[in-house]
Amino acid sequence: MDLPGEKVVTKIQRQKKNPKRKSVYLNDKFAFGLDEETLFKHGLRVGDHLTDEEVDKILQTEDKRKAKEAALSLLSYRARSEKEISQKLKKKGHDQKSIKEVIADLKRVNLLDDYEFACLWIKDRLRNRPRGVALLRQELKSKGIEKENIEKALEELYPEESEPKIASELIRKRQKRYQGLDKKLTRKKMSNFLLRRGFSYEVVREVVGGFLETDEYR
């Protein structure tokens, strides 16, 4: 006779759609599906008596396994910040305990590193869609990167003297768009474009003013 609060494993059945997963029946009723890895880890067998606490531990192990699998899949496409991984896993319905443990595991083996993420983000932006320091800071902050890591990455990859050079190059690439416009309108359009790209007012004033005095504009 079953003890109060205990559940008996009455059947463990291989799932037809996914042979690596098993359906677990408790007291002759389907209870949950488990991956073979989780089943093996807990040594679950037909006839085992489980308390509610033991069932919770098994389900927690399975949730963490699935969360880690999902996180690794996300990382296979591109680097992610801790915040991105956490938000994605939460959206998939994983509990906070699993999410925290998965993030800790990934950090331990250097698959999650917010400083490295910041460096990769800056390199990608400068290569494919150059922008100013202010916008880069804003983007990285939205990804959950701490200020210390943001500033360290910017200092390494985006020296202060580079900003005017990058802004000037952006303007040169767009100069045909301003042909035929009067100087006042050209200044406004150039300035607004660079400000949207995250360049400071000082850099914008210097770059636009300098360009309007060059032979390229005249």
C-alpha positions as YAML, in Angstrom:
chain: A
units: angstrom
residues:
- id: 1
  name: MET
  ca: [0.00, 0.00, 0.00]
- id: 2
  name: ASP
  ca: [1.33, 3.49, -0.92]
- id: 3
  name: LEU
  ca: [2.49, 5.69, 1.93]
- id: 4
  name: PRO
  ca: [0.74, 9.07, 2.39]
- id: 5
  name: GLY
  ca: [2.36, 11.77, 0.25]
- id: 6
  name: GLU
  ca: [4.23, 9.24, -1.86]
- id: 7
  name: LYS
  ca: [3.79, 8.45, -5.51]
- id: 8
  name: VAL
  ca: [4.78, 5.19, -7.16]
- id: 9
  name: VAL
  ca: [6.47, 5.04, -10.54]
- id: 10
  name: THR
  ca: [4.23, 2.57, -12.34]
- id: 11
  name: LYS
  ca: [5.51, 2.95, -15.90]
- id: 12
  name: ILE
  ca: [8.38, 4.55, -17.83]
- id: 13
  name: GLN
  ca: [7.70, 4.60, -21.55]
- id: 14
  name: ARG
  ca: [9.78, 5.76, -24.50]
- id: 15
  name: GLN
  ca: [8.10, 8.59, -26.40]
- id: 16
  name: LYS
  ca: [7.30, 7.89, -30.05]
- id: 17
  name: LYS
  ca: [8.15, 11.36, -31.38]
- id: 18
  name: ASN
  ca: [11.41, 11.63, -29.44]
- id: 19
  name: PRO
  ca: [13.06, 8.32, -28.46]
- id: 20
  name: LYS
  ca: [15.49, 10.14, -26.15]
- id: 21
  name: ARG
  ca: [12.60, 11.23, -23.96]
- id: 22
  name: LYS
  ca: [10.56, 9.05, -21.63]
- id: 23
  name: SER
  ca: [7.04, 9.44, -20.30]
- id: 24
  name: VAL
  ca: [6.83, 8.81, -16.57]
- id: 25
  name: TYR
  ca: [3.63, 7.51, -15.01]
- id: 26
  name: LEU
  ca: [2.92, 7.90, -11.30]
- id: 27
  name: ASN
  ca: [0.16, 5.85, -9.73]
- id: 28
  name: ASP
  ca: [-0.86, 4.67, -13.25]
- id: 29
  name: LYS
  ca: [-1.30, 8.22, -14.56]
- id: 30
  name: PHE
  ca: [1.00, 10.17, -16.90]
- id: 31
  name: ALA
  ca: [2.95, 12.64, -14.74]
- id: 32
  name: PHE
  ca: [5.71, 14.20, -16.87]
- id: 33
  name: GLY
  ca: [8.22, 13.69, -19.64]
- id: 34
  name: LEU
  ca: [11.95, 13.45, -18.98]
- id: 35
  name: ASP
  ca: [15.09, 13.36, -21.05]
- id: 36
  name: GLU
  ca: [17.15, 10.16, -20.67]
- id: 37
  name: GLU
  ca: [19.90, 12.23, -19.03]
- id: 38
  name: THR
  ca: [17.58, 13.37, -16.23]
- id: 39
  name: LEU
  ca: [16.15, 9.87, -15.84]
- id: 40
  name: PHE
  ca: [19.65, 8.41, -15.48]
- id: 41
  name: LYS
  ca: [20.81, 11.14, -13.11]
- id: 42
  name: HIS
  ca: [18.02, 10.39, -10.65]
- id: 43
  name: GLY
  ca: [18.14, 6.63, -11.22]
- id: 44
  name: LEU
  ca: [14.40, 6.53, -11.71]
- id: 45
  name: ARG
  ca: [12.89, 3.05, -12.05]
- id: 46
  name: VAL
  ca: [9.48, 1.44, -12.09]
- id: 47
  name: GLY
  ca: [8.44, 0.69, -8.52]
- id: 48
  name: ASP
  ca: [10.22, 3.68, -6.98]
- id: 49
  name: HIS
  ca: [8.28, 5.57, -4.31]
- id: 50
  name: LEU
  ca: [8.61, 9.34, -4.63]
- id: 51
  name: THR
  ca: [7.71, 12.12, -2.24]
- id: 52
  name: ASP
  ca: [6.49, 15.47, -3.53]
- id: 53
  name: GLU
  ca: [9.91, 16.89, -2.70]
- id: 54
  name: GLU
  ca: [11.66, 14.25, -4.79]
- id: 55
  name: VAL
  ca: [9.33, 14.89, -7.72]
- id: 56
  name: ASP
  ca: [10.10, 18.62, -7.47]
- id: 57
  name: LYS
  ca: [13.85, 17.89, -7.57]
- id: 58
  name: ILE
  ca: [13.46, 15.73, -10.66]
- id: 59
  name: LEU
  ca: [11.43, 18.39, -12.44]
- id: 60
  name: GLN
  ca: [13.95, 21.06, -11.41]
- id: 61
  name: THR
  ca: [16.77, 19.02, -12.92]
- id: 62
  name: GLU
  ca: [14.80, 18.65, -16.15]
- id: 63
  name: ASP
  ca: [13.98, 22.36, -16.28]
- id: 64
  name: LYS
  ca: [17.63, 23.29, -15.82]
- id: 65
  name: ARG
  ca: [18.69, 20.82, -18.50]
- id: 66
  name: LYS
  ca: [16.21, 22.27, -20.98]
- id: 67
  name: ALA
  ca: [17.17, 25.84, -20.03]
- id: 68
  name: LYS
  ca: [20.85, 25.09, -20.61]
- id: 69
  name: GLU
  ca: [20.06, 23.48, -23.95]
- id: 70
  name: ALA
  ca: [18.08, 26.57, -24.96]
- id: 71
  name: ALA
  ca: [20.89, 28.90, -23.83]
- id: 72
  name: LEU
  ca: [23.52, 26.98, -25.80]
- id: 73
  name: SER
  ca: [21.29, 27.13, -28.86]
- id: 74
  name: LEU
  ca: [21.01, 30.91, -28.52]
- id: 75
  name: LEU
  ca: [24.78, 31.24, -28.13]
- id: 76
  name: SER
  ca: [25.37, 29.15, -31.24]
- id: 77
  name: TYR
  ca: [23.94, 31.99, -33.36]
- id: 78
  name: ARG
  ca: [25.84, 34.90, -31.79]
- id: 79
  name: ALA
  ca: [27.31, 36.12, -28.53]
- id: 80
  name: ARG
  ca: [24.76, 37.15, -25.90]
- id: 81
  name: SER
  ca: [24.86, 39.15, -22.71]
- id: 82
  name: GLU
  ca: [23.76, 37.68, -19.39]
- id: 83
  name: LYS
  ca: [20.65, 39.84, -19.50]
- id: 84
  name: GLU
  ca: [19.72, 38.61, -22.97]
- id: 85
  name: ILE
  ca: [20.05, 34.96, -21.96]
- id: 86
  name: SER
  ca: [18.08, 35.54, -18.77]
- id: 87
  name: GLN
  ca: [15.25, 37.31, -20.61]
- id: 88
  name: LYS
  ca: [15.07, 34.67, -23.34]
- id: 89
  name: LEU
  ca: [14.94, 31.81, -20.85]
- id: 90
  name: LYS
  ca: [12.35, 33.56, -18.74]
- id: 91
  name: LYS
  ca: [10.22, 34.10, -21.84]
- id: 92
  name: LYS
  ca: [10.44, 30.36, -22.55]
- id: 93
  name: GLY
  ca: [8.96, 29.70, -19.10]
- id: 94
  name: HIS
  ca: [12.02, 28.46, -17.20]
- id: 95
  name: ASP
  ca: [12.06, 29.18, -13.48]
- id: 96
  name: GLN
  ca: [14.45, 31.68, -11.92]
- id: 97
  name: LYS
  ca: [16.48, 29.04, -10.09]
- id: 98
  name: SER
  ca: [17.26, 27.21, -13.33]
- id: 99
  name: ILE
  ca: [18.12, 30.46, -15.10]
- id: 100
  name: LYS
  ca: [20.55, 31.57, -12.40]
- id: 101
  name: GLU
  ca: [22.26, 28.18, -12.30]
- id: 102
  name: VAL
  ca: [22.56, 27.97, -16.08]
- id: 103
  name: ILE
  ca: [24.06, 31.46, -16.28]
- id: 104
  name: ALA
  ca: [26.55, 30.58, -13.52]
- id: 105
  name: ASP
  ca: [27.52, 27.37, -15.36]
- id: 106
  name: LEU
  ca: [28.02, 29.19, -18.67]
- id: 107
  name: LYS
  ca: [30.10, 31.93, -17.02]
- id: 108
  name: ARG
  ca: [32.26, 29.32, -15.34]
- id: 109
  name: VAL
  ca: [33.26, 27.84, -18.72]
- id: 110
  name: ASN
  ca: [33.59, 31.30, -20.35]
- id: 111
  name: LEU
  ca: [30.61, 30.90, -22.66]
- id: 112
  name: LEU
  ca: [29.06, 33.99, -21.10]
- id: 113
  name: ASP
  ca: [31.25, 37.04, -20.54]
- id: 114
  name: ASP
  ca: [29.71, 40.51, -20.58]
- id: 115
  name: TYR
  ca: [33.04, 42.24, -21.17]
- id: 116
  name: GLU
  ca: [33.80, 40.06, -24.19]
- id: 117
  name: PHE
  ca: [30.24, 40.63, -25.39]
- id: 118
  name: ALA
  ca: [30.76, 44.40, -25.17]
- id: 119
  name: CYS
  ca: [33.99, 44.14, -27.18]
- id: 120
  name: LEU
  ca: [32.33, 42.05, -29.88]
- id: 121
  name: TRP
  ca: [29.37, 44.43, -30.02]
- id: 122
  name: ILE
  ca: [31.61, 47.47, -30.49]
- id: 123
  name: LYS
  ca: [33.73, 45.74, -33.15]
- id: 124
  name: ASP
  ca: [30.64, 44.70, -35.07]
- id: 125
  name: ARG
  ca: [29.11, 48.17, -34.92]
- id: 126
  name: LEU
  ca: [32.31, 49.90, -36.04]
- id: 127
  name: ARG
  ca: [32.70, 47.46, -38.91]
- id: 128
  name: ASN
  ca: [29.10, 47.37, -40.17]
- id: 129
  name: ARG
  ca: [27.27, 50.44, -38.89]
- id: 130
  name: PRO
  ca: [29.65, 52.98, -37.29]
- id: 131
  name: ARG
  ca: [28.29, 55.19, -34.55]
- id: 132
  name: GLY
  ca: [29.36, 57.46, -31.74]
- id: 133
  name: VAL
  ca: [30.33, 56.55, -28.21]
- id: 134
  name: ALA
  ca: [27.07, 57.81, -26.69]
- id: 135
  name: LEU
  ca: [24.92, 55.47, -28.78]
- id: 136
  name: LEU
  ca: [27.22, 52.53, -28.14]
- id: 137
  name: ARG
  ca: [26.96, 53.17, -24.39]
- id: 138
  name: GLN
  ca: [23.18, 53.31, -24.67]
- id: 139
  name: GLU
  ca: [23.00, 50.05, -26.65]
- id: 140
  name: LEU
  ca: [25.28, 48.16, -24.30]
- id: 141
  name: LYS
  ca: [23.45, 49.46, -21.25]
- id: 142
  name: SER
  ca: [20.18, 48.15, -22.73]
- id: 143
  name: LYS
  ca: [21.85, 44.74, -23.01]
- id: 144
  name: GLY
  ca: [22.52, 44.78, -19.27]
- id: 145
  name: ILE
  ca: [26.26, 45.41, -19.48]
- id: 146
  name: GLU
  ca: [27.68, 47.07, -16.37]
- id: 147
  name: LYS
  ca: [29.23, 50.52, -16.72]
- id: 148
  name: GLU
  ca: [32.71, 49.26, -15.81]
- id: 149
  name: ASN
  ca: [32.69, 46.74, -18.66]
- id: 150
  name: ILE
  ca: [31.29, 49.27, -21.11]
- id: 151
  name: GLU
  ca: [33.96, 51.86, -20.36]
- id: 152
  name: LYS
  ca: [36.76, 49.30, -20.39]
- id: 153
  name: ALA
  ca: [35.67, 47.99, -23.81]
- id: 154
  name: LEU
  ca: [35.28, 51.50, -25.24]
- id: 155
  name: GLU
  ca: [38.69, 52.54, -23.95]
- id: 156
  name: GLU
  ca: [40.29, 49.53, -25.62]
- id: 157
  name: LEU
  ca: [38.44, 49.64, -28.94]
- id: 158
  name: TYR
  ca: [37.23, 53.19, -29.43]
- id: 159
  name: PRO
  ca: [39.91, 55.76, -28.52]
- id: 160
  name: GLU
  ca: [38.59, 59.30, -28.07]
- id: 161
  name: GLU
  ca: [40.46, 60.60, -31.12]
- id: 162
  name: SER
  ca: [38.68, 58.05, -33.35]
- id: 163
  name: GLU
  ca: [35.25, 59.63, -33.01]
- id: 164
  name: PRO
  ca: [35.85, 62.66, -35.27]
- id: 165
  name: LYS
  ca: [37.51, 60.43, -37.88]
- id: 166
  name: ILE
  ca: [34.57, 58.02, -37.92]
- id: 167
  name: ALA
  ca: [32.05, 60.86, -38.10]
- id: 168
  name: SER
  ca: [33.98, 62.48, -40.96]
- id: 169
  name: GLU
  ca: [34.05, 59.23, -42.92]
- id: 170
  name: LEU
  ca: [30.29, 58.82, -42.50]
- id: 171
  name: ILE
  ca: [29.70, 62.31, -43.86]
- id: 172
  name: ARG
  ca: [32.00, 61.74, -46.83]
- id: 173
  name: LYS
  ca: [30.06, 58.59, -47.75]
- id: 174
  name: ARG
  ca: [26.81, 60.56, -47.71]
- id: 175
  name: GLN
  ca: [27.97, 63.80, -49.31]
- id: 176
  name: LYS
  ca: [26.08, 63.21, -52.59]
- id: 177
  name: ARG
  ca: [22.83, 63.42, -50.63]
- id: 178
  name: TYR
  ca: [23.54, 67.05, -49.83]
- id: 179
  name: GLN
  ca: [24.44, 68.27, -53.30]
- id: 180
  name: GLY
  ca: [22.31, 71.21, -54.40]
- id: 181
  name: LEU
  ca: [21.22, 72.12, -50.86]
- id: 182
  name: ASP
  ca: [22.07, 75.45, -49.32]
- id: 183
  name: LYS
  ca: [24.67, 75.55, -46.61]
- id: 184
  name: LYS
  ca: [22.23, 76.05, -43.72]
- id: 185
  name: LEU
  ca: [20.07, 73.04, -44.68]
- id: 186
  name: THR
  ca: [23.15, 70.91, -45.35]
- id: 187
  name: ARG
  ca: [24.53, 71.73, -41.91]
- id: 188
  name: LYS
  ca: [21.19, 70.80, -40.30]
- id: 189
  name: LYS
  ca: [20.85, 67.48, -42.13]
- id: 190
  name: MET
  ca: [24.44, 66.46, -41.51]
- id: 191
  name: SER
  ca: [24.24, 67.41, -37.85]
- id: 192
  name: ASN
  ca: [20.97, 65.56, -37.26]
- id: 193
  name: PHE
  ca: [22.34, 62.44, -38.94]
- id: 194
  name: LEU
  ca: [25.47, 62.37, -36.79]
- id: 195
  name: LEU
  ca: [23.53, 63.13, -33.60]
- id: 196
  name: ARG
  ca: [21.22, 60.18, -34.32]
- id: 197
  name: ARG
  ca: [24.32, 58.03, -34.69]
- id: 198
  name: GLY
  ca: [25.38, 58.95, -31.17]
- id: 199
  name: PHE
  ca: [28.11, 61.51, -31.76]
- id: 200
  name: SER
  ca: [28.47, 64.35, -29.27]
- id: 201
  name: TYR
  ca: [27.52, 67.95, -30.11]
- id: 202
  name: GLU
  ca: [31.18, 68.91, -29.93]
- id: 203
  name: VAL
  ca: [32.22, 66.27, -32.46]
- id: 204
  name: VAL
  ca: [29.28, 67.07, -34.74]
- id: 205
  name: ARG
  ca: [30.06, 70.79, -34.69]
- id: 206
  name: GLU
  ca: [33.74, 70.14, -35.45]
- id: 207
  name: VAL
  ca: [33.15, 67.61, -38.23]
- id: 208
  name: VAL
  ca: [30.26, 69.34, -39.99]
- id: 209
  name: GLY
  ca: [31.87, 72.76, -39.74]
- id: 210
  name: GLY
  ca: [35.14, 71.41, -41.08]
- id: 211
  name: PHE
  ca: [33.49, 69.59, -43.96]
- id: 212
  name: LEU
  ca: [31.52, 72.62, -45.10]
- id: 213
  name: GLU
  ca: [34.79, 74.51, -45.48]
- id: 214
  name: THR
  ca: [36.49, 71.84, -47.62]
- id: 215
  name: ASP
  ca: [36.82, 71.69, -51.39]
- id: 216
  name: GLU
  ca: [34.65, 68.54, -51.32]
- id: 217
  name: TYR
  ca: [31.64, 70.63, -50.35]
- id: 218
  name: ARG
  ca: [32.45, 73.72, -52.40]
...
